[in-house]
Amino acid sequence: MREVLFLDLARSASSLGAEAHTVFANVLASGRFLFGEHGERFERAFAAYCGAAAGVGVASGTDALRLALLACGVTPGDEVITVANSAMATVAAITSIGARPAFVDVDPATWTMDPAQLPSRLTARTRAILPVHLYGQCADMEPILAFARRRGLAVVEDCAHAHGARYHGRVAGTMGDAGCYSFYPTKNLGAFGDAGMVVTNDLTIAERVRALREYGRASHDLTGLHGYNSRLDELQAAILFLKLERLDAANCRRRAIAQTYARALTDMERSLPYEAPGRYHVYHLYVIRVKDRDGFRARLQEQGVQTHVHYPLALHRHEAYQGVRADTFELPVTDRVHSEVVSLPLYPELSDEEIEAVTDAVRQATAVRV
Ligand SMILES: *Cc1c(COP(=O)(O)O)cnc(C)c1O
């Protein structure tokens, strides 16, 4: 029996072939490893891809979030409204600058931020809203942006799952004040190490992030900004530029696999991912819901199909965040979803044979007769 790996980054890297080697050789020959032409070229190319006025490369997605929050004026003690069903990085970015997360529950269909609950989280210290475009689908941005505008709050988008995702035609990261991307190797656009970017249409925010990533020094009128060291290196930028050309095709393949799963598993339709009207889902993860999760995963593993859980513990349940949390609300939808989610293998290099092995294993594991 052949294993279907949850992810196969070696396969993905080797699909770049000799081009990746050429890219590395060019960077080595240039003798320039930080702040060179590759970084600038990729910043311009990725900002243009998103339709944003500027892109500022940083060292990771977490750094993109925290530098964007700082650039939007979030200060220690401020509250940032976000969701609890996300990666630890989302909340780590908030707490790392001394701000406090206030968790809001999610929409039961898309599992992204529920805009209707935002008013209940507003306090005198609320400074920003941080929606997460979860699993590759944009949060319901229109009502989030409308609420933020009325209340004078910044909106910082967590786009780590959402390279190329769209909301009524607008690309993730260009709707709020800043969009924060991670190029962690597993993401839809992944580097060969750590990398991230802030995209924005606000040139003041872009300039602040540029200063913050380089000890705060970049510009004279920003003295008083406590900076960091958070740079996107030339090797990563060069590889990302090469891979950016293939991003749309890779996302199309992800969507095609998602469609194949949906067609093969129609009996489970209500447990499958839901793409809301007007949204273009890029399926960073294909996450379904099952009641007996441990049993289901064990049965899939018996068939050689690896699965994962994103995420094992909702952020409001983490011990580390009890003391810093700004709200005391229950999050019933988040809790319910979290106890049932399982991620199936979905990546562009998956073969048709492997896709079939996955759907066969799922059908058997759920004993669905078709
Ligand atoms: C991966 C990820 C991040 C952070 O990215 P890093 O590059 O690992 O710092 C932030 N938010 C979400 C939702 C993520 O999945």
The ligand as an SDF file (V2000), in Angstrom:
LIG
                    3D

 15 15  0  0  0  0  0  0  0  0999 V2000
    1.4830   30.3150    9.1470 C   0  0  0  0  0  0  0  0  0  0  0  0
    0.5630   31.2860    9.7790 C   0  0  0  0  0  0  0  0  0  0  0  0
    0.9760   32.5140   10.3150 C   0  0  0  0  0  0  0  0  0  0  0  0
    2.4010   32.8930   10.5570 C   0  0  0  0  0  0  0  0  0  0  0  0
    3.3180   32.6620    9.6940 O   0  0  0  0  0  0  0  0  0  0  0  0
    4.8700   32.3720   10.0290 P   0  0  0  0  0  0  0  0  0  0  0  0
    5.4820   32.6980    8.7210 O   0  0  0  0  0  0  0  0  0  0  0  0
    4.9900   30.9620   10.4410 O   0  0  0  0  0  0  0  0  0  0  0  0
    5.2960   33.3210   11.1020 O   0  0  0  0  0  0  0  0  0  0  0  0
    0.0230   33.4120   10.7450 C   0  0  0  0  0  0  0  0  0  0  0  0
   -1.2870   33.1230   10.6840 N   0  0  0  0  0  0  0  0  0  0  0  0
   -1.7390   31.9520   10.2120 C   0  0  0  0  0  0  0  0  0  0  0  0
   -3.2000   31.7140   10.1750 C   0  0  0  0  0  0  0  0  0  0  0  0
   -0.8380   30.9860    9.7690 C   0  0  0  0  0  0  0  0  0  0  0  0
   -1.2920   29.8010    9.3210 O   0  0  0  0  0  0  0  0  0  0  0  0
  1  2  1  0
  2  3  1  0
  2 14  2  0
  3  4  1  0
  3 10  2  0
  4  5  1  0
  5  6  1  0
  6  7  2  0
  6  8  1  0
  6  9  1  0
 10 11  1  0
 11 12  2  0
 12 13  1  0
 12 14  1  0
 14 15  1  0
M  END
$$$$
